[in-house]
Amino acid sequence: MSDALTASGARHATVGRTLQATQMRLTELEATRMSTEEADLAEAAVDLQMQQLNYQAALAVSAQALQTSLLDYLR
């Protein structure tokens, strides 16, 4: 009887810890969902456009810096 009570208590403690961890994770996910839903669409679009512009500028600069002519290559 004692062994059964010990095993039952251990399972109860495990379930309790799992429930607590699940509740904490749900709280974190809810906070993430709320911050995602509250994102300003216009601000996100402007940020994306700026990142694309920076990427294009970096590509242009590296293409210009690495540009070699056939004569430069043959030297």
PQR file of N, CA, C, O and H, with PARSE charges and radii, in Angstrom:
ATOM      1  N   MET A   1       0.827  -1.189   0.000 -0.4000 1.5000
ATOM      2  CA  MET A   1       0.000   0.000   0.000 -0.0000 2.0000
ATOM      3  C   MET A   1       0.879   1.264   0.000  0.5500 1.7000
ATOM      4  O   MET A   1       0.584   2.253  -0.671 -0.5500 1.4000
ATOM      5  N   SER A   2       1.948   1.191   0.763 -0.4000 1.5000
ATOM      6  CA  SER A   2       2.864   2.323   0.856 -0.0000 2.0000
ATOM      7  C   SER A   2       3.531   2.607  -0.491  0.5500 1.7000
ATOM      8  O   SER A   2       3.681   3.763  -0.884 -0.5500 1.4000
ATOM      9  H   SER A   2       2.189   0.388   1.308  0.4000 1.0000
ATOM     10  N   ASP A   3       3.924   1.559  -1.184 -0.4000 1.5000
ATOM     11  CA  ASP A   3       4.557   1.732  -2.493 -0.0000 2.0000
ATOM     12  C   ASP A   3       3.588   2.358  -3.488  0.5500 1.7000
ATOM     13  O   ASP A   3       3.980   3.201  -4.294 -0.5500 1.4000
ATOM     14  H   ASP A   3       3.801   0.619  -0.865  0.4000 1.0000
ATOM     15  N   ALA A   4       2.327   1.947  -3.432 -0.4000 1.5000
ATOM     16  CA  ALA A   4       1.317   2.502  -4.336 -0.0000 2.0000
ATOM     17  C   ALA A   4       1.098   3.971  -4.052  0.5500 1.7000
ATOM     18  O   ALA A   4       0.947   4.762  -4.983 -0.5500 1.4000
ATOM     19  H   ALA A   4       2.009   1.262  -2.777  0.4000 1.0000
ATOM     20  N   LEU A   5       1.079   4.353  -2.785 -0.4000 1.5000
ATOM     21  CA  LEU A   5       0.917   5.766  -2.421 -0.0000 2.0000
ATOM     22  C   LEU A   5       2.112   6.592  -2.886  0.5500 1.7000
ATOM     23  O   LEU A   5       1.946   7.716  -3.361 -0.5500 1.4000
ATOM     24  H   LEU A   5       1.203   3.710  -2.029  0.4000 1.0000
ATOM     25  N   THR A   6       3.308   6.040  -2.752 -0.4000 1.5000
ATOM     26  CA  THR A   6       4.520   6.730  -3.186 -0.0000 2.0000
ATOM     27  C   THR A   6       4.506   6.936  -4.697  0.5500 1.7000
ATOM     28  O   THR A   6       4.817   8.024  -5.183 -0.5500 1.4000
ATOM     29  H   THR A   6       3.443   5.127  -2.367  0.4000 1.0000
ATOM     30  N   ALA A   7       4.146   5.901  -5.431 -0.4000 1.5000
ATOM     31  CA  ALA A   7       4.089   6.007  -6.895 -0.0000 2.0000
ATOM     32  C   ALA A   7       3.025   6.995  -7.320  0.5500 1.7000
ATOM     33  O   ALA A   7       3.232   7.777  -8.248 -0.5500 1.4000
ATOM     34  H   ALA A   7       3.893   5.018  -5.036  0.4000 1.0000
ATOM     35  N   SER A   8       1.892   6.965  -6.649 -0.4000 1.5000
ATOM     36  CA  SER A   8       0.809   7.893  -6.973 -0.0000 2.0000
ATOM     37  C   SER A   8       1.231   9.337  -6.692  0.5500 1.7000
ATOM     38  O   SER A   8       0.953  10.242  -7.480 -0.5500 1.4000
ATOM     39  H   SER A   8       1.724   6.330  -5.894  0.4000 1.0000
ATOM     40  N   GLY A   9       1.895   9.534  -5.574 -0.4000 1.5000
ATOM     41  CA  GLY A   9       2.373  10.881  -5.231 -0.0000 2.0000
ATOM     42  C   GLY A   9       3.391  11.388  -6.238  0.5500 1.7000
ATOM     43  O   GLY A   9       3.376  12.563  -6.605 -0.5500 1.4000
ATOM     44  H   GLY A   9       2.120   8.800  -4.934  0.4000 1.0000
ATOM     45  N   ALA A  10       4.270  10.509  -6.682 -0.4000 1.5000
ATOM     46  CA  ALA A  10       5.280  10.907  -7.669 -0.0000 2.0000
ATOM     47  C   ALA A  10       4.617  11.287  -8.992  0.5500 1.7000
ATOM     48  O   ALA A  10       4.998  12.271  -9.627 -0.5500 1.4000
ATOM     49  H   ALA A  10       4.282   9.554  -6.384  0.4000 1.0000
ATOM     50  N   ARG A  11       3.619  10.496  -9.400 -0.4000 1.5000
ATOM     51  CA  ARG A  11       2.908  10.832 -10.638 -0.0000 2.0000
ATOM     52  C   ARG A  11       2.157  12.144 -10.505  0.5500 1.7000
ATOM     53  O   ARG A  11       2.111  12.938 -11.445 -0.5500 1.4000
ATOM     54  H   ARG A  11       3.310   9.697  -8.885  0.4000 1.0000
ATOM     55  N   HIS A  12       1.570  12.372  -9.342 -0.4000 1.5000
ATOM     56  CA  HIS A  12       0.839  13.625  -9.108 -0.0000 2.0000
ATOM     57  C   HIS A  12       1.789  14.818  -9.182  0.5500 1.7000
ATOM     58  O   HIS A  12       1.443  15.851  -9.755 -0.5500 1.4000
ATOM     59  H   HIS A  12       1.607  11.727  -8.578  0.4000 1.0000
ATOM     60  N   ALA A  13       2.968  14.683  -8.612 -0.4000 1.5000
ATOM     61  CA  ALA A  13       3.955  15.768  -8.650 -0.0000 2.0000
ATOM     62  C   ALA A  13       4.408  16.026 -10.084  0.5500 1.7000
ATOM     63  O   ALA A  13       4.570  17.178 -10.487 -0.5500 1.4000
ATOM     64  H   ALA A  13       3.249  13.844  -8.147  0.4000 1.0000
ATOM     65  N   THR A  14       4.611  14.961 -10.852 -0.4000 1.5000
ATOM     66  CA  THR A  14       5.020  15.116 -12.253 -0.0000 2.0000
ATOM     67  C   THR A  14       3.947  15.826 -13.054  0.5500 1.7000
ATOM     68  O   THR A  14       4.247  16.721 -13.844 -0.5500 1.4000
ATOM     69  H   THR A  14       4.479  14.026 -10.524  0.4000 1.0000
ATOM     70  N   VAL A  15       2.695  15.430 -12.855 -0.4000 1.5000
ATOM     71  CA  VAL A  15       1.583  16.083 -13.560 -0.0000 2.0000
ATOM     72  C   VAL A  15       1.504  17.555 -13.165  0.5500 1.7000
ATOM     73  O   VAL A  15       1.255  18.413 -14.011 -0.5500 1.4000
ATOM     74  H   VAL A  15       2.451  14.702 -12.213  0.4000 1.0000
ATOM     75  N   GLY A  16       1.715  17.847 -11.889 -0.4000 1.5000
ATOM     76  CA  GLY A  16       1.680  19.234 -11.423 -0.0000 2.0000
ATOM     77  C   GLY A  16       2.766  20.078 -12.065  0.5500 1.7000
ATOM     78  O   GLY A  16       2.505  21.206 -12.485 -0.5500 1.4000
ATOM     79  H   GLY A  16       1.917  17.150 -11.202  0.4000 1.0000
ATOM     80  N   ARG A  17       3.983  19.549 -12.148 -0.4000 1.5000
ATOM     81  CA  ARG A  17       5.079  20.290 -12.785 -0.0000 2.0000
ATOM     82  C   ARG A  17       4.808  20.492 -14.278  0.5500 1.7000
ATOM     83  O   ARG A  17       5.084  21.558 -14.828 -0.5500 1.4000
ATOM     84  H   ARG A  17       4.195  18.633 -11.807  0.4000 1.0000
ATOM     85  N   THR A  18       4.266  19.456 -14.927 -0.4000 1.5000
ATOM     86  CA  THR A  18       3.952  19.560 -16.347 -0.0000 2.0000
ATOM     87  C   THR A  18       2.872  20.605 -16.583  0.5500 1.7000
ATOM     88  O   THR A  18       2.957  21.390 -17.527 -0.5500 1.4000
ATOM     89  H   THR A  18       4.042  18.590 -14.480  0.4000 1.0000
ATOM     90  N   LEU A  19       1.861  20.616 -15.731 -0.4000 1.5000
ATOM     91  CA  LEU A  19       0.788  21.604 -15.847 -0.0000 2.0000
ATOM     92  C   LEU A  19       1.319  23.016 -15.672  0.5500 1.7000
ATOM     93  O   LEU A  19       0.937  23.923 -16.412 -0.5500 1.4000
ATOM     94  H   LEU A  19       1.792  19.978 -14.963  0.4000 1.0000
ATOM     95  N   GLN A  20       2.196  23.205 -14.700 -0.4000 1.5000
ATOM     96  CA  GLN A  20       2.782  24.530 -14.462 -0.0000 2.0000
ATOM     97  C   GLN A  20       3.617  24.986 -15.655  0.5500 1.7000
ATOM     98  O   GLN A  20       3.529  26.143 -16.064 -0.5500 1.4000
ATOM     99  H   GLN A  20       2.507  22.468 -14.100  0.4000 1.0000
ATOM    100  N   ALA A  21       4.425  24.088 -16.217 -0.4000 1.5000
ATOM    101  CA  ALA A  21       5.248  24.435 -17.381 -0.0000 2.0000
ATOM    102  C   ALA A  21       4.369  24.761 -18.583  0.5500 1.7000
ATOM    103  O   ALA A  21       4.674  25.676 -19.349 -0.5500 1.4000
ATOM    104  H   ALA A  21       4.497  23.148 -15.885  0.4000 1.0000
ATOM    105  N   THR A  22       3.294  24.025 -18.748 -0.4000 1.5000
ATOM    106  CA  THR A  22       2.377  24.275 -19.859 -0.0000 2.0000
ATOM    107  C   THR A  22       1.706  25.632 -19.709  0.5500 1.7000
ATOM    108  O   THR A  22       1.565  26.368 -20.686 -0.5500 1.4000
ATOM    109  H   THR A  22       3.046  23.282 -18.126  0.4000 1.0000
ATOM    110  N   GLN A  23       1.295  25.966 -18.499 -0.4000 1.5000
ATOM    111  CA  GLN A  23       0.664  27.266 -18.267 -0.0000 2.0000
ATOM    112  C   GLN A  23       1.642  28.413 -18.526  0.5500 1.7000
ATOM    113  O   GLN A  23       1.252  29.444 -19.074 -0.5500 1.4000
ATOM    114  H   GLN A  23       1.409  25.368 -17.706  0.4000 1.0000
ATOM    115  N   MET A  24       2.898  28.247 -18.139 -0.4000 1.5000
ATOM    116  CA  MET A  24       3.901  29.279 -18.402 -0.0000 2.0000
ATOM    117  C   MET A  24       4.111  29.449 -19.905  0.5500 1.7000
ATOM    118  O   MET A  24       4.209  30.571 -20.403 -0.5500 1.4000
ATOM    119  H   MET A  24       3.215  27.409 -17.693  0.4000 1.0000
ATOM    120  N   ARG A  25       4.178  28.337 -20.615 -0.4000 1.5000
ATOM    121  CA  ARG A  25       4.375  28.387 -22.076 -0.0000 2.0000
ATOM    122  C   ARG A  25       3.183  29.037 -22.760  0.5500 1.7000
ATOM    123  O   ARG A  25       3.358  29.802 -23.709 -0.5500 1.4000
ATOM    124  H   ARG A  25       4.098  27.426 -20.211  0.4000 1.0000
ATOM    125  N   LEU A  26       1.975  28.746 -22.295 -0.4000 1.5000
ATOM    126  CA  LEU A  26       0.784  29.379 -22.867 -0.0000 2.0000
ATOM    127  C   LEU A  26       0.807  30.891 -22.655  0.5500 1.7000
ATOM    128  O   LEU A  26       0.416  31.655 -23.537 -0.5500 1.4000
ATOM    129  H   LEU A  26       1.832  28.125 -21.525  0.4000 1.0000
ATOM    130  N   THR A  27       1.263  31.312 -21.491 -0.4000 1.5000
ATOM    131  CA  THR A  27       1.373  32.746 -21.216 -0.0000 2.0000
ATOM    132  C   THR A  27       2.372  33.397 -22.163  0.5500 1.7000
ATOM    133  O   THR A  27       2.112  34.476 -22.696 -0.5500 1.4000
ATOM    134  H   THR A  27       1.581  30.692 -20.774  0.4000 1.0000
ATOM    135  N   GLU A  28       3.513  32.746 -22.375 -0.4000 1.5000
ATOM    136  CA  GLU A  28       4.523  33.276 -23.302 -0.0000 2.0000
ATOM    137  C   GLU A  28       3.977  33.346 -24.726  0.5500 1.7000
ATOM    138  O   GLU A  28       4.183  34.340 -25.423 -0.5500 1.4000
ATOM    139  H   GLU A  28       3.724  31.870 -21.943  0.4000 1.0000
ATOM    140  N   LEU A  29       3.288  32.306 -25.154 -0.4000 1.5000
ATOM    141  CA  LEU A  29       2.731  32.284 -26.509 -0.0000 2.0000
ATOM    142  C   LEU A  29       1.666  33.358 -26.690  0.5500 1.7000
ATOM    143  O   LEU A  29       1.579  33.976 -27.750 -0.5500 1.4000
ATOM    144  H   LEU A  29       3.121  31.498 -24.588  0.4000 1.0000
ATOM    145  N   GLU A  30       0.864  33.579 -25.667 -0.4000 1.5000
ATOM    146  CA  GLU A  30      -0.170  34.622 -25.736 -0.0000 2.0000
ATOM    147  C   GLU A  30       0.479  36.002 -25.873  0.5500 1.7000
ATOM    148  O   GLU A  30       0.008  36.838 -26.645 -0.5500 1.4000
ATOM    149  H   GLU A  30       0.935  33.077 -24.806  0.4000 1.0000
ATOM    150  N   ALA A  31       1.547  36.236 -25.132 -0.4000 1.5000
ATOM    151  CA  ALA A  31       2.255  37.517 -25.226 -0.0000 2.0000
ATOM    152  C   ALA A  31       2.846  37.697 -26.621  0.5500 1.7000
ATOM    153  O   ALA A  31       2.790  38.791 -27.182 -0.5500 1.4000
ATOM    154  H   ALA A  31       1.929  35.557 -24.505  0.4000 1.0000
ATOM    155  N   THR A  32       3.410  36.635 -27.179 -0.4000 1.5000
ATOM    156  CA  THR A  32       3.967  36.700 -28.533 -0.0000 2.0000
ATOM    157  C   THR A  32       2.877  36.970 -29.559  0.5500 1.7000
ATOM    158  O   THR A  32       3.062  37.771 -30.475 -0.5500 1.4000
ATOM    159  H   THR A  32       3.456  35.746 -26.723  0.4000 1.0000
ATOM    160  N   ARG A  33       1.742  36.300 -29.404 -0.4000 1.5000
ATOM    161  CA  ARG A  33       0.619  36.499 -30.328 -0.0000 2.0000
ATOM    162  C   ARG A  33       0.117  37.940 -30.271  0.5500 1.7000
ATOM    163  O   ARG A  33      -0.155  38.553 -31.304 -0.5500 1.4000
ATOM    164  H   ARG A  33       1.591  35.649 -28.660  0.4000 1.0000
ATOM    165  N   MET A  34      -0.002  38.467 -29.070 -0.4000 1.5000
ATOM    166  CA  MET A  34      -0.500  39.832 -28.927 -0.0000 2.0000
ATOM    167  C   MET A  34       0.461  40.837 -29.550  0.5500 1.7000
ATOM    168  O   MET A  34       0.025  41.777 -30.214 -0.5500 1.4000
ATOM    169  H   MET A  34       0.218  37.969 -28.231  0.4000 1.0000
ATOM    170  N   SER A  35       1.762  40.648 -29.345 -0.4000 1.5000
ATOM    171  CA  SER A  35       2.721  41.592 -29.922 -0.0000 2.0000
ATOM    172  C   SER A  35       2.741  41.488 -31.438  0.5500 1.7000
ATOM    173  O   SER A  35       2.967  42.485 -32.124 -0.5500 1.4000
ATOM    174  H   SER A  35       2.115  39.884 -28.806  0.4000 1.0000
ATOM    175  N   THR A  36       2.505  40.287 -31.971 -0.4000 1.5000
ATOM    176  CA  THR A  36       2.460  40.109 -33.421 -0.0000 2.0000
ATOM    177  C   THR A  36       1.222  40.767 -34.005  0.5500 1.7000
ATOM    178  O   THR A  36       1.299  41.425 -35.043 -0.5500 1.4000
ATOM    179  H   THR A  36       2.322  39.478 -31.414  0.4000 1.0000
ATOM    180  N   GLU A  37       0.099  40.598 -33.360 -0.4000 1.5000
ATOM    181  CA  GLU A  37      -1.146  41.178 -33.854 -0.0000 2.0000
ATOM    182  C   GLU A  37      -1.143  42.695 -33.759  0.5500 1.7000
ATOM    183  O   GLU A  37      -1.790  43.370 -34.559 -0.5500 1.4000
ATOM    184  H   GLU A  37       0.037  40.063 -32.517  0.4000 1.0000
ATOM    185  N   GLU A  38      -0.419  43.231 -32.789 -0.4000 1.5000
ATOM    186  CA  GLU A  38      -0.390  44.673 -32.607 -0.0000 2.0000
ATOM    187  C   GLU A  38       0.666  45.362 -33.475  0.5500 1.7000
ATOM    188  O   GLU A  38       0.834  46.578 -33.394 -0.5500 1.4000
ATOM    189  H   GLU A  38       0.107  42.682 -32.139  0.4000 1.0000
ATOM    190  N   ALA A  39       1.369  44.604 -34.292 -0.4000 1.5000
ATOM    191  CA  ALA A  39       2.408  45.192 -35.140 -0.0000 2.0000
ATOM    192  C   ALA A  39       1.768  46.190 -36.117  0.5500 1.7000
ATOM    193  O   ALA A  39       0.708  45.930 -36.686 -0.5500 1.4000
ATOM    194  H   ALA A  39       1.233  43.616 -34.358  0.4000 1.0000
ATOM    195  N   ASP A  40       2.421  47.311 -36.292 -0.4000 1.5000
ATOM    196  CA  ASP A  40       1.935  48.340 -37.198 -0.0000 2.0000
ATOM    197  C   ASP A  40       2.306  47.944 -38.619  0.5500 1.7000
ATOM    198  O   ASP A  40       3.485  47.818 -38.949 -0.5500 1.4000
ATOM    199  H   ASP A  40       3.282  47.523 -35.830  0.4000 1.0000
ATOM    200  N   LEU A  41       1.298  47.748 -39.456 -0.4000 1.5000
ATOM    201  CA  LEU A  41       1.531  47.282 -40.817 -0.0000 2.0000
ATOM    202  C   LEU A  41       2.339  48.289 -41.631  0.5500 1.7000
ATOM    203  O   LEU A  41       3.241  47.905 -42.374 -0.5500 1.4000
ATOM    204  H   LEU A  41       0.339  47.850 -39.189  0.4000 1.0000
ATOM    205  N   ALA A  42       2.023  49.560 -41.495 -0.4000 1.5000
ATOM    206  CA  ALA A  42       2.752  50.579 -42.248 -0.0000 2.0000
ATOM    207  C   ALA A  42       4.222  50.613 -41.831  0.5500 1.7000
ATOM    208  O   ALA A  42       5.114  50.715 -42.673 -0.5500 1.4000
ATOM    209  H   ALA A  42       1.290  49.872 -40.891  0.4000 1.0000
ATOM    210  N   GLU A  43       4.461  50.526 -40.535 -0.4000 1.5000
ATOM    211  CA  GLU A  43       5.853  50.542 -40.048 -0.0000 2.0000
ATOM    212  C   GLU A  43       6.607  49.307 -40.534  0.5500 1.7000
ATOM    213  O   GLU A  43       7.779  49.401 -40.900 -0.5500 1.4000
ATOM    214  H   GLU A  43       3.737  50.443 -39.850  0.4000 1.0000
ATOM    215  N   ALA A  44       5.954  48.167 -40.540 -0.4000 1.5000
ATOM    216  CA  ALA A  44       6.590  46.945 -41.020 -0.0000 2.0000
ATOM    217  C   ALA A  44       6.911  47.053 -42.513  0.5500 1.7000
ATOM    218  O   ALA A  44       7.966  46.593 -42.950 -0.5500 1.4000
ATOM    219  H   ALA A  44       5.002  48.091 -40.243  0.4000 1.0000
ATOM    220  N   ALA A  45       6.019  47.652 -43.292 -0.4000 1.5000
ATOM    221  CA  ALA A  45       6.257  47.818 -44.724 -0.0000 2.0000
ATOM    222  C   ALA A  45       7.433  48.754 -44.975  0.5500 1.7000
ATOM    223  O   ALA A  45       8.254  48.491 -45.853 -0.5500 1.4000
ATOM    224  H   ALA A  45       5.162  48.025 -42.937  0.4000 1.0000
ATOM    225  N   VAL A  46       7.522  49.828 -44.226 -0.4000 1.5000
ATOM    226  CA  VAL A  46       8.631  50.773 -44.382 -0.0000 2.0000
ATOM    227  C   VAL A  46       9.951  50.108 -43.997  0.5500 1.7000
ATOM    228  O   VAL A  46      10.960  50.291 -44.677 -0.5500 1.4000
ATOM    229  H   VAL A  46       6.854  50.042 -43.513  0.4000 1.0000
ATOM    230  N   ASP A  47       9.946  49.338 -42.907 -0.4000 1.5000
ATOM    231  CA  ASP A  47      11.157  48.631 -42.488 -0.0000 2.0000
ATOM    232  C   ASP A  47      11.607  47.636 -43.549  0.5500 1.7000
ATOM    233  O   ASP A  47      12.799  47.533 -43.839 -0.5500 1.4000
ATOM    234  H   ASP A  47       9.127  49.189 -42.354  0.4000 1.0000
ATOM    235  N   LEU A  48      10.666  46.907 -44.125 -0.4000 1.5000
ATOM    236  CA  LEU A  48      11.000  45.952 -45.173 -0.0000 2.0000
ATOM    237  C   LEU A  48      11.579  46.663 -46.394  0.5500 1.7000
ATOM    238  O   LEU A  48      12.553  46.189 -46.979 -0.5500 1.4000
ATOM    239  H   LEU A  48       9.698  46.991 -43.890  0.4000 1.0000
ATOM    240  N   GLN A  49      10.994  47.787 -46.782 -0.4000 1.5000
ATOM    241  CA  GLN A  49      11.479  48.553 -47.927 -0.0000 2.0000
ATOM    242  C   GLN A  49      12.906  49.058 -47.671  0.5500 1.7000
ATOM    243  O   GLN A  49      13.744  49.046 -48.573 -0.5500 1.4000
ATOM    244  H   GLN A  49      10.203  48.173 -46.306  0.4000 1.0000
ATOM    245  N   MET A  50      13.174  49.499 -46.441 -0.4000 1.5000
ATOM    246  CA  MET A  50      14.519  49.978 -46.101 -0.0000 2.0000
ATOM    247  C   MET A  50      15.529  48.830 -46.161  0.5500 1.7000
ATOM    248  O   MET A  50      16.649  49.015 -46.635 -0.5500 1.4000
ATOM    249  H   MET A  50      12.494  49.509 -45.709  0.4000 1.0000
ATOM    250  N   GLN A  51      15.144  47.665 -45.689 -0.4000 1.5000
ATOM    251  CA  GLN A  51      16.035  46.514 -45.741 -0.0000 2.0000
ATOM    252  C   GLN A  51      16.316  46.105 -47.181  0.5500 1.7000
ATOM    253  O   GLN A  51      17.443  45.741 -47.515 -0.5500 1.4000
ATOM    254  H   GLN A  51      14.233  47.515 -45.304  0.4000 1.0000
ATOM    255  N   GLN A  52      15.302  46.161 -48.030 -0.4000 1.5000
ATOM    256  CA  GLN A  52      15.500  45.832 -49.441 -0.0000 2.0000
ATOM    257  C   GLN A  52      16.411  46.852 -50.111  0.5500 1.7000
ATOM    258  O   GLN A  52      17.274  46.487 -50.910 -0.5500 1.4000
ATOM    259  H   GLN A  52      14.385  46.456 -47.759  0.4000 1.0000
ATOM    260  N   LEU A  53      16.226  48.115 -49.793 -0.4000 1.5000
ATOM    261  CA  LEU A  53      17.065  49.169 -50.355 -0.0000 2.0000
ATOM    262  C   LEU A  53      18.518  48.985 -49.925  0.5500 1.7000
ATOM    263  O   LEU A  53      19.430  49.127 -50.739 -0.5500 1.4000
ATOM    264  H   LEU A  53      15.525  48.412 -49.144  0.4000 1.0000
ATOM    265  N   ASN A  54      18.734  48.671 -48.653 -0.4000 1.5000
ATOM    266  CA  ASN A  54      20.098  48.434 -48.165 -0.0000 2.0000
ATOM    267  C   ASN A  54      20.727  47.226 -48.848  0.5500 1.7000
ATOM    268  O   ASN A  54      21.911  47.247 -49.184 -0.5500 1.4000
ATOM    269  H   ASN A  54      17.993  48.556 -47.991  0.4000 1.0000
ATOM    270  N   TYR A  55      19.947  46.185 -49.052 -0.4000 1.5000
ATOM    271  CA  TYR A  55      20.447  44.985 -49.714 -0.0000 2.0000
ATOM    272  C   TYR A  55      20.846  45.296 -51.156  0.5500 1.7000
ATOM    273  O   TYR A  55      21.913  44.878 -51.606 -0.5500 1.4000
ATOM    274  H   TYR A  55      18.985  46.168 -48.779  0.4000 1.0000
ATOM    275  N   GLN A  56      20.004  46.018 -51.877 -0.4000 1.5000
ATOM    276  CA  GLN A  56      20.301  46.381 -53.255 -0.0000 2.0000
ATOM    277  C   GLN A  56      21.548  47.260 -53.336  0.5500 1.7000
ATOM    278  O   GLN A  56      22.366  47.099 -54.242 -0.5500 1.4000
ATOM    279  H   GLN A  56      19.137  46.357 -51.512  0.4000 1.0000
ATOM    280  N   ALA A  57      21.693  48.185 -52.392 -0.4000 1.5000
ATOM    281  CA  ALA A  57      22.877  49.048 -52.374 -0.0000 2.0000
ATOM    282  C   ALA A  57      24.135  48.226 -52.116  0.5500 1.7000
ATOM    283  O   ALA A  57      25.166  48.455 -52.749 -0.5500 1.4000
ATOM    284  H   ALA A  57      21.029  48.315 -51.656  0.4000 1.0000
ATOM    285  N   ALA A  58      24.056  47.272 -51.190 -0.4000 1.5000
ATOM    286  CA  ALA A  58      25.214  46.423 -50.903 -0.0000 2.0000
ATOM    287  C   ALA A  58      25.581  45.584 -52.124  0.5500 1.7000
ATOM    288  O   ALA A  58      26.763  45.411 -52.420 -0.5500 1.4000
ATOM    289  H   ALA A  58      23.219  47.086 -50.676  0.4000 1.0000
ATOM    290  N   LEU A  59      24.588  45.066 -52.830 -0.4000 1.5000
ATOM    291  CA  LEU A  59      24.872  44.307 -54.046 -0.0000 2.0000
ATOM    292  C   LEU A  59      25.529  45.175 -55.107  0.5500 1.7000
ATOM    293  O   LEU A  59      26.464  44.735 -55.776 -0.5500 1.4000
ATOM    294  H   LEU A  59      23.628  45.207 -52.590  0.4000 1.0000
ATOM    295  N   ALA A  60      25.052  46.401 -55.265 -0.4000 1.5000
ATOM    296  CA  ALA A  60      25.613  47.297 -56.270 -0.0000 2.0000
ATOM    297  C   ALA A  60      27.066  47.655 -55.938  0.5500 1.7000
ATOM    298  O   ALA A  60      27.924  47.673 -56.820 -0.5500 1.4000
ATOM    299  H   ALA A  60      24.292  46.758 -54.721  0.4000 1.0000
ATOM    300  N   VAL A  61      27.326  47.934 -54.684 -0.4000 1.5000
ATOM    301  CA  VAL A  61      28.689  48.298 -54.275 -0.0000 2.0000
ATOM    302  C   VAL A  61      29.637  47.122 -54.464  0.5500 1.7000
ATOM    303  O   VAL A  61      30.747  47.294 -54.967 -0.5500 1.4000
ATOM    304  H   VAL A  61      26.629  47.919 -53.967  0.4000 1.0000
ATOM    305  N   SER A  62      29.207  45.928 -54.064 -0.4000 1.5000
ATOM    306  CA  SER A  62      30.097  44.773 -54.215 -0.0000 2.0000
ATOM    307  C   SER A  62      30.297  44.411 -55.682  0.5500 1.7000
ATOM    308  O   SER A  62      31.382  43.970 -56.060 -0.5500 1.4000
ATOM    309  H   SER A  62      28.306  45.788 -53.655  0.4000 1.0000
ATOM    310  N   ALA A  63      29.282  44.586 -56.510 -0.4000 1.5000
ATOM    311  CA  ALA A  63      29.436  44.301 -57.933 -0.0000 2.0000
ATOM    312  C   ALA A  63      30.412  45.290 -58.568  0.5500 1.7000
ATOM    313  O   ALA A  63      31.216  44.920 -59.424 -0.5500 1.4000
ATOM    314  H   ALA A  63      28.400  44.944 -56.203  0.4000 1.0000
ATOM    315  N   GLN A  64      30.335  46.532 -58.145 -0.4000 1.5000
ATOM    316  CA  GLN A  64      31.234  47.548 -58.691 -0.0000 2.0000
ATOM    317  C   GLN A  64      32.671  47.318 -58.201  0.5500 1.7000
ATOM    318  O   GLN A  64      33.620  47.505 -58.963 -0.5500 1.4000
ATOM    319  H   GLN A  64      29.682  46.833 -57.449  0.4000 1.0000
ATOM    320  N   ALA A  65      32.829  46.925 -56.972 -0.4000 1.5000
ATOM    321  CA  ALA A  65      34.162  46.710 -56.417 -0.0000 2.0000
ATOM    322  C   ALA A  65      34.814  45.466 -57.018  0.5500 1.7000
ATOM    323  O   ALA A  65      36.032  45.431 -57.194 -0.5500 1.4000
ATOM    324  H   ALA A  65      32.058  46.772 -56.353  0.4000 1.0000
ATOM    325  N   LEU A  66      34.030  44.465 -57.329 -0.4000 1.5000
ATOM    326  CA  LEU A  66      34.579  43.218 -57.851 -0.0000 2.0000
ATOM    327  C   LEU A  66      34.607  43.165 -59.369  0.5500 1.7000
ATOM    328  O   LEU A  66      34.977  42.147 -59.954 -0.5500 1.4000
ATOM    329  H   LEU A  66      33.041  44.494 -57.186  0.4000 1.0000
ATOM    330  N   GLN A  67      34.218  44.256 -60.004 -0.4000 1.5000
ATOM    331  CA  GLN A  67      34.173  44.279 -61.462 -0.0000 2.0000
ATOM    332  C   GLN A  67      35.603  44.260 -62.015  0.5500 1.7000
ATOM    333  O   GLN A  67      36.413  45.123 -61.679 -0.5500 1.4000
ATOM    334  H   GLN A  67      33.918  45.083 -59.529  0.4000 1.0000
ATOM    335  N   THR A  68      35.901  43.290 -62.848 -0.4000 1.5000
ATOM    336  CA  THR A  68      37.219  43.210 -63.480 -0.0000 2.0000
ATOM    337  C   THR A  68      37.037  43.063 -64.981  0.5500 1.7000
ATOM    338  O   THR A  68      36.095  42.429 -65.458 -0.5500 1.4000
ATOM    339  H   THR A  68      35.242  42.588 -63.121  0.4000 1.0000
ATOM    340  N   SER A  69      37.939  43.649 -65.688 -0.4000 1.5000
ATOM    341  CA  SER A  69      37.878  43.526 -67.143 -0.0000 2.0000
ATOM    342  C   SER A  69      38.643  42.262 -67.554  0.5500 1.7000
ATOM    343  O   SER A  69      39.307  41.629 -66.733 -0.5500 1.4000
ATOM    344  H   SER A  69      38.704  44.164 -65.301  0.4000 1.0000
ATOM    345  N   LEU A  70      38.539  41.917 -68.812 -0.4000 1.5000
ATOM    346  CA  LEU A  70      39.240  40.737 -69.315 -0.0000 2.0000
ATOM    347  C   LEU A  70      40.746  40.931 -69.206  0.5500 1.7000
ATOM    348  O   LEU A  70      41.469  39.983 -68.903 -0.5500 1.4000
ATOM    349  H   LEU A  70      37.999  42.431 -69.478  0.4000 1.0000
ATOM    350  N   LEU A  71      41.234  42.162 -69.451 -0.4000 1.5000
ATOM    351  CA  LEU A  71      42.664  42.422 -69.354 -0.0000 2.0000
ATOM    352  C   LEU A  71      43.145  42.284 -67.907  0.5500 1.7000
ATOM    353  O   LEU A  71      44.223  41.741 -67.666 -0.5500 1.4000
ATOM    354  H   LEU A  71      40.646  42.933 -69.698  0.4000 1.0000
ATOM    355  N   ASP A  72      42.360  42.769 -66.948 -0.4000 1.5000
ATOM    356  CA  ASP A  72      42.736  42.616 -65.547 -0.0000 2.0000
ATOM    357  C   ASP A  72      42.778  41.145 -65.162  0.5500 1.7000
ATOM    358  O   ASP A  72      43.631  40.736 -64.374 -0.5500 1.4000
ATOM    359  H   ASP A  72      41.484  43.210 -67.144  0.4000 1.0000
ATOM    360  N   TYR A  73      41.900  40.375 -65.690 -0.4000 1.5000
ATOM    361  CA  TYR A  73      41.848  38.958 -65.386 -0.0000 2.0000
ATOM    362  C   TYR A  73      43.056  38.209 -65.970  0.5500 1.7000
ATOM    363  O   TYR A  73      43.578  37.282 -65.351 -0.5500 1.4000
ATOM    364  H   TYR A  73      41.207  40.707 -66.330  0.4000 1.0000
ATOM    365  N   LEU A  74      43.491  38.621 -67.166 -0.4000 1.5000
ATOM    366  CA  LEU A  74      44.598  37.939 -67.821 -0.0000 2.0000
ATOM    367  C   LEU A  74      45.957  38.297 -67.210  0.5500 1.7000
ATOM    368  O   LEU A  74      46.912  37.541 -67.392 -0.5500 1.4000
ATOM    369  H   LEU A  74      43.067  39.374 -67.669  0.4000 1.0000
ATOM    370  N   ARG A  75      46.074  39.372 -66.522 -0.4000 1.5000
ATOM    371  CA  ARG A  75      47.357  39.770 -65.926 -0.0000 2.0000
ATOM    372  C   ARG A  75      47.772  38.855 -64.887  0.5500 1.7000
ATOM    373  O   ARG A  75      48.829  39.044 -64.284 -0.5500 1.4000
ATOM    374  H   ARG A  75      45.299  39.986 -66.373  0.4000 1.0000
TER
END
